Amino acid sequence: VAAQKCRKRKLNAILNLEEDVCNLQTQKESLKKEHSQCSKSINLIKQKLNNLYHDIFSRLRDDQGRPVNPRQYVIHCSSNGSVFIIPKHLAKSEQKQDNRKEQKQK
């Protein structure tokens, strides 16, 4: 009787584990689909942002009316919502300062 109960517990454990495996496989497939959809959404947003970036720079002019070169300038959004066009070398140095501040806070 004890051996029968032991075999039954073992069989139940195996069945429960098989069920868990099936559930995890289903969950894995669902997460793969969700990941794929998120990746597509991110790529679409990146493309839209890139198009917007180029559209903005195609309309910008300097003080003499010449087009602003997107290779020399970047669009910078401050924490208060202000938007600026600044030279790339300034943006890089500002980004380094921001990274240092974040590291110090950690």
C-alpha angles and dihedrals in degrees: 000000000000091000090049091052091047092051090047092051090048092050091048090050091051092048091049091049091049089051090049090051091052091048092049092049090052090048091048092054091048091051091048090054091047091049090050092050091048091050091051091049092049092049091049092050091047090052092048091048091049091050091048091049092053092044092053093048092047088060099042121100132185126230091282093050095255120137115265111246110237089204091063101036137046135198110247124195115199125211091257092058098259117140123213137178107223136170113269094238090058092047091053093050091047090049090053090052091050090050091051091050091051092049092050091051091054 
